Amino acid sequence: MKKKVIALLLAVTMVAGLTACGGGADSQSTDNAQGTESSENTENADAAGTTATGEKILSVQVGPDPETIDPALNSAVDGGNMLLHSFECLLTVDEEGKLAPGQAETWETSEDGLTWTFHLRDGLKWSDGSDLTANDFVYSWKRVCDPMVAAPYAETVLGMVAGFSEATAGNLDALQVEATDDKTLVVTLTSPCSYFGSLAAFATLSPVQQATVEANGDAWATAAETYISNGPFYISEWVPGSHILMSKNTNYWNADAIKLDGIKWNLIEDANASYSAYQTGEVLMIKDVPTEEIPSLSGSSDFYVDPIIGTYYLSLNTQREPFTDARVRKALSLAIDREYVANTLMQGTYSPASNFMGPGWVDTDGSQFIDSANGGQPYIDTTTYEENLEEAKQLLADAGYPDGEGFPSITYSTNDTGYHKVVAEYLQEAWAQLGIDCKVDIVEWASFTPMRRNGDYDASRNGWVGDYSDPSNMLDLLYSTNGNNDGKFSNAEYDAAMEVSRTTLDAAERSTALHTAEDILMEEAGCVPVAYYNDFWLQSDKITGSWHSPYGYWYFMYADIAE
């Protein structure tokens, strides 16, 4: 992990790569030598993270109560961090951002690129000690396609697999994912997908235990007793609003390499509370740092800033008036001073966004995608705010709302962490210059993402951090039927361009299609990019052997705590 000071952020160029029995508390405790940790042990950990019984419990904070930690349903970074430690996919991503063996020890692709074959390791086990086989992946991947599950990532991760459309229509067995024996999984695609290996390493495609899911329904992923997993740790204690304790999974194939006895995920929503816990040594790493503390922390040895591939953007509910009009959406976008937001409000910890696709996304020829976007020019010149504002006023007038006359009062929804509230207050002022009255609605995190997904808002904070470096990962978000298309943007030409990008075998044609899609998105203002993400956090130097990825994840599974 490299430490970077804020002053260097804008100069950084990001380099990206990318069921046997139902489980219960008794079986999990019995089959894992560590057993179930007690609250008393975790709360009595000293500043180095060692409990009164001598166990090493790493105490961290990456967010509040997650909306879900069901691999098929999660679409948030905080839940993703937890899934990364409790589950393991066929493949994984190493410290260098390269694909590495996970549950599959080897894999190969057919010459035509349509068949991927994964060979699982010997003796794989679930955290409850029962055998894990290739059939578990077959069940789990079909479950992601199940319309009753409504996995938001389904189309993104499995849309290229043969039989996907039939599976999402209800015929799950049509999905061409087959276990030819207990250790071999064969996947057939409709067209070659060069980044399918990255998808095989993505948490949505983690295996889940069929018997446990079927016995407990959606509730299986809400309690330690039923949360059977296959990664380096398993959940041994879960106190909503307080913490999730993960203990070392001795049934994990690489358990000998795991030095920690456990990880305590402190579920803290308030950044000041996180900072206080860090200062007292209760936690050794916090993701949520109070923004008012950043100027004094810059340059400190335990304050880290790392670029990640992703964009902080706004969703406008395109199914509600007046956001059905692209001129209105574009006016709201151009009225934002992105330089001010990123460099002043966000104190330089973010970078102003001129495009939807920022630095780090890799084009089909290996170059930076942003370098060839819009003929090499920014879609929005962030340095000409006054001109942008005048254009915004004209667009609003053209839409029938001169100086905001007749424009309805709107509500901007956000959760209250990081810079979200100050950005919301700024948007009130920015849009007021168009004559628009905007109210701010602060929503707690547990309710925020389902509210947005259900379309229960006018305008809302949103954002995306890449799961892999192919541009389709983010451009697919605005495809009409994508489960993460919170603004419900729907454009036939956009969808057609994305379809070409999915099916063509020609790299240049695929690149053109992806760039065409972004052209349409920015012209139609299908969403409003504001800033490019960077992660910033506090981490004690007592933590060794961990790393942070360009996808916004912290890898603690091979970490240790220095004495």
C-alpha positions as CSV (number, residue, x, y, z in Angstrom):
1,M,0.0,0.0,0.0
2,K,1.4,3.3,-1.0
3,K,0.8,6.5,1.0
4,K,0.0,9.5,-1.0
5,V,-0.6,13.1,0.1
6,I,-3.5,15.1,-1.2
7,A,-1.4,17.5,-3.1
8,L,-0.3,14.7,-5.5
9,L,-3.8,13.4,-6.2
10,L,-4.5,15.2,-9.4
11,A,-1.2,14.1,-10.9
12,V,-1.7,10.4,-10.2
13,T,-2.6,8.2,-13.1
14,M,-4.4,5.2,-11.9
15,V,-3.3,1.9,-13.3
16,A,-6.0,-0.8,-13.1
17,G,-5.7,-4.4,-14.1
18,L,-8.8,-5.3,-11.8
19,T,-24.6,-28.5,-0.4
20,A,-24.8,-31.0,2.0
21,C,-26.5,-29.8,5.2
22,G,-28.1,-26.6,6.5
23,G,-25.8,-24.7,8.9
24,G,-26.5,-23.7,12.4
25,A,-24.5,-22.1,15.3
26,D,-23.6,-25.5,16.8
27,S,-22.3,-27.0,13.6
28,Q,-20.3,-24.0,12.7
29,S,-18.7,-23.6,16.1
30,T,-17.9,-27.3,16.2
31,D,-16.2,-27.5,12.8
32,N,-14.2,-24.3,13.3
33,A,-11.5,-24.7,16.0
34,Q,-11.8,-21.0,16.9
35,G,-15.4,-21.4,17.9
36,T,-17.6,-18.4,18.5
37,E,-15.9,-15.3,20.0
38,S,-17.6,-13.6,22.9
39,S,-18.4,-9.9,23.0
40,E,-16.4,-9.6,26.1
41,N,-13.3,-10.9,24.3
42,T,-13.6,-8.5,21.4
43,E,-14.5,-5.5,23.6
44,N,-11.4,-6.1,25.8
45,A,-9.0,-6.0,22.9
46,D,-6.1,-3.6,23.5
47,A,-4.8,-1.0,21.1
48,A,-2.9,-3.7,19.2
49,G,-6.0,-5.7,18.7
50,T,-5.1,-8.6,20.9
51,T,-7.8,-9.9,23.2
52,A,-7.6,-10.9,26.8
53,T,-7.3,-14.5,25.7
54,G,-4.4,-13.7,23.4
55,E,-6.4,-13.9,20.1
56,K,-5.6,-11.4,17.3
57,I,-8.9,-9.6,16.4
58,L,-8.5,-6.8,13.9
59,S,-11.0,-4.1,14.6
60,V,-12.0,-1.9,11.6
61,Q,-14.7,0.4,10.3
62,V,-15.7,0.5,6.6
63,G,-19.4,1.6,7.0
64,P,-22.6,1.2,9.0
65,D,-25.0,-1.7,8.9
66,P,-24.9,-3.0,5.3
67,E,-28.1,-3.2,3.4
68,T,-27.3,-6.8,2.6
69,I,-24.4,-9.2,2.6
70,D,-26.1,-11.7,0.4
71,P,-23.6,-12.1,-2.5
72,A,-26.4,-12.1,-5.0
73,L,-28.0,-8.9,-3.7
74,N,-25.2,-6.7,-2.6
75,S,-24.2,-3.7,-4.7
76,A,-22.5,-1.5,-2.1
77,V,-18.8,-1.2,-1.4
78,D,-19.1,-1.7,2.4
79,G,-21.0,-5.0,1.9
80,G,-18.5,-5.9,-0.8
81,N,-15.6,-5.5,1.7
82,M,-17.3,-8.0,4.0
83,L,-18.1,-10.5,1.3
84,L,-14.5,-10.4,0.2
85,H,-13.5,-11.8,3.5
86,S,-16.3,-14.3,4.1
87,F,-16.7,-15.8,0.6
88,E,-14.3,-16.8,-2.2
89,C,-15.2,-17.0,-5.9
90,L,-13.7,-19.3,-8.5
91,L,-10.9,-16.7,-9.0
92,T,-9.5,-13.9,-6.9
93,V,-7.6,-10.7,-7.5
94,D,-4.1,-10.4,-6.0
95,E,-2.2,-7.5,-4.6
96,E,-1.0,-6.5,-8.0
97,G,-4.5,-6.5,-9.4
98,K,-4.0,-9.6,-11.4
99,L,-6.4,-12.6,-11.5
100,A,-5.3,-15.5,-9.3
101,P,-6.6,-18.9,-8.4
102,G,-9.4,-19.0,-5.8
103,Q,-11.7,-21.9,-5.3
104,A,-10.6,-22.9,-8.8
105,E,-6.9,-24.0,-8.9
106,T,-6.7,-23.8,-12.7
107,W,-8.9,-22.7,-15.6
108,E,-8.8,-22.5,-19.4
109,T,-10.7,-20.9,-22.3
110,S,-11.5,-22.6,-25.6
111,E,-9.9,-21.3,-28.8
112,D,-13.1,-19.6,-29.9
113,G,-13.5,-17.9,-26.5
114,L,-16.9,-19.4,-25.9
115,T,-16.2,-22.1,-23.3
116,W,-14.6,-21.4,-19.9
117,T,-13.6,-24.4,-17.8
118,F,-12.7,-24.1,-14.1
119,H,-11.0,-26.9,-12.2
120,L,-11.7,-26.7,-8.4
121,R,-9.2,-27.5,-5.7
122,D,-9.3,-30.8,-3.9
123,G,-11.2,-31.0,-0.6
124,L,-13.0,-27.7,-0.6
125,K,-15.3,-27.2,2.4
126,W,-18.0,-24.8,3.6
127,S,-17.5,-23.1,6.9
128,D,-19.7,-25.7,8.5
129,G,-17.4,-28.5,7.4
130,S,-19.5,-29.9,4.6
131,D,-18.2,-30.5,1.1
132,L,-18.3,-27.8,-1.5
133,T,-18.5,-28.9,-5.1
134,A,-18.9,-27.5,-8.6
135,N,-22.6,-28.1,-8.3
136,D,-22.7,-25.3,-5.6
137,F,-21.5,-22.8,-8.2
138,V,-24.2,-24.1,-10.7
139,Y,-26.9,-23.5,-8.1
140,S,-25.5,-20.1,-7.0
141,W,-25.1,-18.7,-10.5
142,K,-28.6,-19.9,-11.5
143,R,-29.9,-18.2,-8.3
144,V,-28.4,-14.9,-9.5
145,C,-30.6,-15.2,-12.6
146,D,-33.7,-16.1,-10.7
147,P,-36.3,-13.3,-11.2
148,M,-37.6,-14.0,-7.7
149,V,-34.2,-13.1,-6.3
150,A,-33.9,-9.9,-8.5
151,A,-30.1,-9.7,-8.2
152,P,-29.1,-6.2,-9.4
153,Y,-25.9,-7.4,-11.0
154,A,-27.4,-10.4,-12.9
155,E,-27.2,-8.9,-16.4
156,T,-23.8,-7.5,-15.8
157,V,-22.1,-10.7,-14.6
158,L,-24.1,-13.4,-16.5
159,G,-25.7,-11.6,-19.5
160,M,-23.1,-13.1,-21.8
161,V,-23.7,-16.7,-20.7
162,A,-25.8,-18.8,-23.1
163,G,-29.3,-19.2,-21.9
164,F,-29.3,-16.1,-19.7
165,S,-32.5,-14.6,-21.2
166,E,-34.4,-17.8,-20.7
167,A,-33.1,-18.1,-17.2
168,T,-34.1,-14.6,-16.2
169,A,-37.6,-15.4,-17.6
170,G,-37.9,-18.3,-15.1
171,N,-36.2,-21.3,-16.8
172,L,-33.1,-21.4,-14.6
173,D,-31.9,-24.6,-16.1
174,A,-31.4,-22.9,-19.4
175,L,-28.3,-21.1,-18.1
176,Q,-25.3,-22.9,-19.7
177,V,-23.4,-23.5,-16.5
178,E,-22.6,-27.2,-15.9
179,A,-20.8,-29.3,-13.3
180,T,-19.3,-32.1,-15.4
181,D,-18.1,-33.6,-12.1
182,D,-17.6,-32.4,-8.5
183,K,-14.5,-30.5,-9.4
184,T,-15.2,-29.2,-12.9
185,L,-17.4,-26.2,-13.9
186,V,-18.0,-25.5,-17.6
187,V,-19.5,-22.2,-18.7
188,T,-20.7,-21.6,-22.3
189,L,-20.9,-18.0,-23.5
190,T,-22.9,-16.6,-26.4
191,S,-20.0,-14.5,-27.5
192,P,-16.4,-14.1,-26.4
193,C,-15.9,-12.0,-23.2
194,S,-12.3,-11.1,-22.6
195,Y,-13.0,-10.0,-19.0
196,F,-15.0,-13.0,-18.0
197,G,-12.2,-14.1,-15.6
198,S,-12.7,-10.8,-13.7
199,L,-16.4,-11.7,-13.4
200,A,-15.5,-15.1,-12.0
201,A,-13.7,-13.2,-9.3
202,F,-16.6,-10.9,-8.5
203,A,-18.5,-11.4,-5.3
204,T,-21.9,-11.7,-6.9
205,L,-20.8,-15.0,-8.3
206,S,-19.7,-16.4,-4.9
207,P,-21.1,-19.8,-4.1
208,V,-23.9,-20.0,-1.5
209,Q,-25.1,-23.1,0.2
210,Q,-28.3,-24.3,-1.3
211,A,-29.7,-26.2,1.7
212,T,-29.2,-23.2,4.0
213,V,-30.7,-20.7,1.5
214,E,-33.7,-23.0,0.9
215,A,-34.2,-23.7,4.6
216,N,-34.1,-20.0,5.7
217,G,-35.1,-18.0,2.7
218,D,-33.8,-14.4,2.5
219,A,-33.1,-14.5,6.2
220,W,-30.2,-16.8,5.7
221,A,-27.9,-13.8,5.2
222,T,-29.1,-11.8,8.2
223,A,-27.8,-13.9,11.2
224,A,-24.5,-15.5,12.2
225,E,-26.2,-18.8,12.8
226,T,-27.2,-19.3,9.2
227,Y,-24.5,-17.4,7.4
228,I,-22.6,-20.3,6.0
229,S,-19.7,-19.2,3.8
230,N,-16.5,-20.5,2.1
231,G,-13.9,-17.7,2.5
232,P,-11.1,-17.2,5.0
233,F,-13.5,-16.0,7.7
234,Y,-17.0,-16.8,8.8
235,I,-19.5,-14.7,10.8
236,S,-19.4,-15.8,14.4
237,E,-21.3,-12.9,16.0
238,W,-23.6,-10.2,14.5
239,V,-25.1,-7.4,16.6
240,P,-27.0,-5.0,14.3
241,G,-26.0,-1.4,14.9
242,S,-22.9,-2.5,16.7
243,H,-20.6,-4.9,14.9
244,I,-20.1,-8.1,12.8
245,L,-17.4,-10.4,14.1
246,M,-15.8,-12.7,11.7
247,S,-13.6,-15.6,12.9
248,K,-11.0,-17.5,11.1
249,N,-12.4,-20.3,9.0
250,T,-10.3,-23.4,9.7
251,N,-12.1,-25.2,6.9
252,Y,-10.7,-22.7,4.3
253,W,-8.3,-24.3,1.9
254,N,-5.6,-21.7,2.7
255,A,-6.3,-21.4,6.4
256,D,-2.6,-21.9,7.3
257,A,-1.8,-18.5,5.7
258,I,-4.4,-16.6,7.8
259,K,-2.7,-15.0,10.7
260,L,-5.7,-13.2,12.3
261,D,-8.1,-15.0,14.6
262,G,-10.8,-12.6,13.6
263,I,-12.0,-9.3,12.1
264,K,-14.4,-7.1,13.9
265,W,-16.4,-4.9,11.5
266,N,-17.6,-1.9,13.6
267,L,-20.9,-0.7,12.2
268,I,-20.5,3.0,12.7
269,E,-22.4,5.5,10.5
270,D,-21.2,8.7,12.1
271,A,-17.7,9.8,11.0
272,N,-17.0,11.6,14.3
273,A,-17.7,8.4,16.2
274,S,-15.4,6.5,13.9
275,Y,-12.7,9.0,14.4
276,S,-13.1,8.9,18.2
277,A,-12.9,5.1,18.1
278,Y,-9.7,5.3,16.1
279,Q,-8.1,7.9,18.4
280,T,-8.8,5.7,21.4
281,G,-7.4,2.6,19.7
282,E,-10.8,0.8,19.7
283,V,-10.4,0.4,15.9
284,L,-7.2,0.3,13.9
285,M,-8.6,1.4,10.6
286,I,-11.5,3.7,9.6
287,K,-12.9,4.5,6.2
288,D,-15.2,7.3,7.3
289,V,-12.9,10.2,8.3
290,P,-14.6,13.5,9.4
291,T,-14.1,16.0,6.6
292,E,-13.2,18.8,9.0
293,E,-10.2,16.8,10.2
294,I,-8.7,16.3,6.7
295,P,-6.6,19.5,6.6
296,S,-4.8,18.6,9.8
297,L,-4.4,14.9,8.8
298,S,-2.8,15.6,5.4
299,G,0.8,14.4,5.5
300,S,0.3,12.2,8.6
301,S,1.8,8.8,8.3
302,D,-1.5,7.0,9.1
303,F,-3.6,9.1,6.7
304,Y,-3.9,7.4,3.3
305,V,-5.3,8.6,0.0
306,D,-5.5,6.3,-3.0
307,P,-7.2,6.7,-6.4
308,I,-9.9,4.3,-7.3
309,I,-11.8,3.8,-10.6
310,G,-15.2,5.3,-10.1
311,T,-17.4,8.4,-10.3
312,Y,-19.5,10.3,-7.8
313,Y,-22.6,11.2,-9.8
314,L,-26.2,12.2,-9.4
315,S,-29.2,10.2,-10.5
316,L,-32.2,12.1,-11.8
317,N,-35.5,10.1,-11.8
318,T,-36.2,10.1,-15.5
319,Q,-39.6,8.6,-14.9
320,R,-40.8,11.8,-13.1
321,E,-41.5,15.2,-14.6
322,P,-39.6,17.4,-15.2
323,F,-36.6,15.0,-15.4
324,T,-38.1,13.3,-18.4
325,D,-36.7,16.2,-20.5
326,A,-33.0,15.9,-21.4
327,R,-32.7,19.7,-21.5
328,V,-33.7,19.9,-17.9
329,R,-31.3,17.2,-16.9
330,K,-28.5,18.8,-18.8
331,A,-29.3,22.2,-17.3
332,L,-29.1,20.8,-13.8
333,S,-25.7,19.2,-14.7
334,L,-24.2,22.3,-16.2
335,A,-25.2,24.5,-13.3
336,I,-22.7,22.6,-11.1
337,D,-19.2,24.0,-10.5
338,R,-17.3,20.8,-10.4
339,E,-14.0,22.5,-9.7
340,Y,-15.5,24.1,-6.6
341,V,-17.1,20.8,-5.5
342,A,-14.0,18.7,-5.8
343,N,-11.2,21.1,-4.8
344,T,-13.0,23.2,-2.2
345,L,-16.0,21.3,-0.8
346,M,-14.2,18.0,-1.1
347,Q,-10.8,19.5,-0.2
348,G,-9.0,18.0,-3.1
349,T,-9.8,14.4,-2.0
350,Y,-11.8,14.0,-5.2
351,S,-11.2,15.2,-8.8
352,P,-13.6,17.2,-10.9
353,A,-15.4,15.0,-13.4
354,S,-15.7,16.2,-17.0
355,N,-16.8,12.7,-18.3
356,F,-18.8,9.8,-16.9
357,M,-15.9,7.5,-17.4
358,G,-12.9,8.8,-15.5
359,P,-9.2,7.7,-15.3
360,G,-8.4,4.1,-14.9
361,W,-10.9,2.5,-17.3
362,V,-9.0,0.6,-20.0
363,D,-9.9,0.7,-23.6
364,T,-9.8,-2.4,-25.9
365,D,-6.3,-1.5,-27.1
366,G,-5.0,-1.1,-23.5
367,S,-5.0,2.7,-23.5
368,Q,-6.9,4.9,-21.1
369,F,-10.6,5.0,-22.2
370,I,-10.8,8.7,-21.3
371,D,-8.1,9.6,-23.7
372,S,-10.2,8.7,-26.7
373,A,-13.6,9.9,-25.4
374,N,-15.4,12.7,-27.2
375,G,-12.5,13.1,-29.7
376,G,-10.1,13.6,-26.9
377,Q,-12.1,16.6,-25.5
378,P,-14.0,16.7,-22.1
379,Y,-17.7,16.5,-22.4
380,I,-18.0,19.2,-19.8
381,D,-15.2,21.8,-19.5
382,T,-15.0,22.1,-15.8
383,T,-12.8,25.3,-16.1
384,T,-15.5,27.4,-17.7
385,Y,-18.2,27.4,-15.1
386,E,-19.7,30.8,-15.9
387,E,-20.2,29.8,-19.6
388,N,-21.7,26.5,-18.5
389,L,-24.1,28.3,-16.2
390,E,-25.4,30.5,-19.0
391,E,-25.9,27.5,-21.2
392,A,-27.8,25.8,-18.4
393,K,-30.1,28.8,-18.1
394,Q,-30.8,28.8,-21.8
395,L,-31.5,25.0,-21.8
396,L,-34.0,25.5,-19.0
397,A,-35.7,28.3,-20.9
398,D,-35.8,26.1,-24.0
399,A,-37.5,23.5,-21.9
400,G,-40.2,26.0,-20.9
401,Y,-38.9,27.2,-17.6
402,P,-37.3,30.6,-18.1
403,D,-35.5,31.6,-14.9
404,G,-37.1,28.6,-13.3
405,E,-40.7,29.9,-13.8
406,G,-43.1,27.1,-13.4
407,F,-40.5,24.6,-12.4
408,P,-41.8,22.4,-9.5
409,S,-40.0,22.3,-6.2
410,I,-37.7,19.2,-6.1
411,T,-36.0,17.1,-3.4
412,Y,-32.4,15.9,-3.4
413,S,-31.9,12.8,-1.4
414,T,-28.6,11.7,0.2
415,N,-27.1,9.9,3.1
416,D,-25.1,11.9,5.7
417,T,-21.5,10.7,5.6
418,G,-18.3,12.2,4.1
419,Y,-19.0,15.2,1.9
420,H,-22.6,14.2,0.9
421,K,-24.4,16.7,3.1
422,V,-22.2,19.7,2.1
423,V,-22.6,18.7,-1.6
424,A,-26.3,18.6,-1.1
425,E,-26.4,22.1,0.4
426,Y,-24.2,23.3,-2.5
427,L,-26.6,21.9,-5.0
428,Q,-29.4,23.8,-3.4
429,E,-27.5,27.0,-4.1
430,A,-26.3,26.0,-7.6
431,W,-29.8,25.1,-8.7
432,A,-31.3,28.2,-7.1
433,Q,-29.3,30.2,-9.7
434,L,-31.6,28.6,-12.2
435,G,-34.6,29.7,-10.2
436,I,-35.2,26.1,-8.9
437,D,-36.2,25.4,-5.3
438,C,-34.5,22.3,-4.0
439,K,-35.1,20.7,-0.6
440,V,-32.6,18.2,0.9
441,D,-33.7,14.9,2.4
442,I,-31.1,13.1,4.6
443,V,-31.7,9.4,4.6
444,E,-30.0,6.8,6.8
445,W,-27.8,4.4,4.9
446,A,-29.9,1.2,5.5
447,S,-32.9,2.9,3.8
448,F,-31.0,4.9,1.2
449,T,-30.0,2.4,-1.5
450,P,-33.4,0.5,-1.5
451,M,-35.1,3.9,-1.8
452,R,-33.0,4.9,-4.8
453,R,-33.3,1.5,-6.4
454,N,-37.1,1.6,-6.1
455,G,-37.2,5.1,-7.7
456,D,-38.7,6.8,-4.6
457,Y,-36.9,10.1,-5.2
458,D,-36.5,13.1,-7.5
459,A,-32.7,13.6,-7.5
460,S,-30.3,11.6,-5.5
461,R,-26.6,11.1,-4.7
462,N,-25.2,8.1,-6.5
463,G,-21.8,6.7,-7.4
464,W,-20.0,3.7,-8.8
465,V,-16.6,2.2,-8.1
466,G,-15.4,-0.3,-10.7
467,D,-15.5,-4.0,-10.1
468,Y,-13.1,-4.6,-13.0
469,S,-11.4,-2.2,-15.4
470,D,-13.4,-2.9,-18.6
471,P,-15.6,0.2,-19.4
472,S,-18.7,-1.9,-19.8
473,N,-18.7,-2.4,-16.0
474,M,-19.9,1.2,-15.5
475,L,-21.6,1.9,-18.9
476,D,-23.8,-1.1,-18.4
477,L,-25.3,0.7,-15.4
478,L,-27.4,2.9,-17.8
479,Y,-28.6,0.0,-19.9
480,S,-32.4,0.1,-19.8
481,T,-32.9,-3.2,-17.9
482,N,-29.8,-3.1,-15.6
483,G,-30.7,-3.7,-12.0
484,N,-28.5,-0.8,-10.9
485,N,-30.0,1.7,-13.3
486,D,-31.4,3.8,-10.4
487,G,-32.4,6.8,-12.6
488,K,-34.3,4.4,-15.0
489,F,-32.5,6.0,-18.0
490,S,-33.8,4.4,-21.2
491,N,-32.5,5.2,-24.7
492,A,-32.8,2.8,-27.6
493,E,-29.6,4.0,-29.3
494,Y,-27.6,3.7,-26.1
495,D,-28.9,0.1,-25.6
496,A,-28.0,-0.7,-29.2
497,A,-24.4,0.6,-28.8
498,M,-24.0,-1.5,-25.6
499,E,-25.4,-4.6,-27.4
500,V,-22.7,-4.2,-30.1
501,S,-20.1,-3.9,-27.4
502,R,-21.3,-7.2,-26.0
503,T,-21.4,-9.2,-29.2
504,T,-18.7,-7.9,-31.6
505,L,-15.5,-9.9,-31.9
506,D,-13.7,-6.8,-33.3
507,A,-11.8,-4.9,-30.7
508,A,-11.9,-1.6,-32.6
509,E,-15.7,-1.9,-33.2
510,R,-16.2,-2.7,-29.5
511,S,-14.3,0.4,-28.5
512,T,-16.3,2.6,-30.9
513,A,-19.5,1.2,-29.5
514,L,-18.5,1.9,-25.9
515,H,-17.5,5.4,-26.8
516,T,-20.7,5.9,-28.7
517,A,-22.7,4.9,-25.6
518,E,-20.9,7.5,-23.5
519,D,-21.5,10.1,-26.2
520,I,-25.2,9.4,-26.0
521,L,-25.3,9.3,-22.2
522,M,-23.6,12.7,-21.8
523,E,-25.7,14.3,-24.5
524,E,-28.8,13.0,-22.9
525,A,-27.6,13.7,-19.4
526,G,-28.7,10.2,-18.4
527,C,-26.9,10.9,-15.1
528,V,-24.8,13.7,-13.8
529,P,-21.1,13.0,-13.2
530,V,-19.7,15.3,-10.5
531,A,-16.3,14.0,-9.3
532,Y,-13.9,11.1,-9.6
533,Y,-13.4,9.1,-6.5
534,N,-10.3,8.7,-4.4
535,D,-10.4,6.6,-1.2
536,F,-9.1,8.3,2.0
537,W,-8.8,6.6,5.3
538,L,-6.9,6.3,8.6
539,Q,-4.9,3.1,9.3
540,S,-2.6,2.3,12.2
541,D,0.9,1.1,11.3
542,K,0.2,-1.8,13.6
543,I,-1.6,-3.4,10.7
544,T,0.8,-5.3,8.4
545,G,0.2,-7.3,5.3
546,S,-3.0,-5.6,4.1
547,W,-3.6,-3.8,0.9
548,H,-6.1,-1.5,-0.8
549,S,-7.3,-2.1,-4.4
550,P,-8.3,0.3,-7.2
551,Y,-11.8,-1.1,-6.8
552,G,-12.3,0.4,-3.3
553,Y,-11.6,-2.8,-1.3
554,W,-9.4,-3.4,1.7
555,Y,-7.8,-6.8,1.8
556,F,-7.3,-7.9,5.4
557,M,-7.4,-11.6,5.0
558,Y,-3.6,-12.0,5.1
559,A,-3.0,-9.2,7.5
560,D,-1.4,-9.3,10.9
561,I,-1.2,-7.1,13.9
562,A,2.2,-6.0,15.1
563,E,3.0,-6.3,18.8
